[in-house]
Amino acid sequence: MRIAEFKGKFKKIKDMGFVRTKRSGATGIGYTLESLLGILENNSTTPDIEGAELKAHRTNVNGLITLFTFNNKVWKMPPLDAVKKYGSIDKDGRKGLYYTMALKPNSAGLFLDVGKTEISVRHISGDIVAVWRLQTLADRFIQKIPALLFVSTFTEERDGVEYFHYYRAQLMQGTSPELLLDQFRAENILVDLRLHDKGTMARNHGTGFRTYEDKLPLLFNNIKDL
């Protein structure tokens, strides 16, 4: 579907006001919108609308989403050493690094340091655990989300059934190291370490870079109302 076609269809959807969900649960918002647009549900990672990923957001609901994961050549300390040195016991009885990093040191003494050209996970002792270049993260972000169609939605419940009013659509494109730097400093982008001790090695599920849905517009350089 082209953006121009989406724009025309979305105006009609907007004019419908509140529509009943076509599926119960958290995924109903996206499934209902796709159904109204005539987009068939599939498991493809290819964007549905002219290179743009479609995201419907419940206004006033502040859920977290993962933007991308990235670990390639970032570890300054062997991951298994980092787990053994700074990890804690997880729910399965394994030692792991399952931390959401913040600028303030956590209980293990680890914190996120944000510099002009890179971010890093460090320990209060001075140890550097991992480093990511901001340019690399910006490139990864654009690769993963080259464009985003962000649909803001009012919701209400009637007799236990959710209804949606898709009232605003924005096309968001492009980011930069400088923009990401500001968002890391504001802690609008969260860094999740997700690895554990597997005996002879660390099992890494991928460092996740996440944000709150309502902060997504802050991550793009160009935003256009459709």
Summary of the structure (lengths in Angstrom):
residues: 226
radius of gyration: 20.1
end to end distance: 14.7
largest distance: 59.2
contacts: 667
relative contact order: 0.21
helix: 26%
strand: 39%
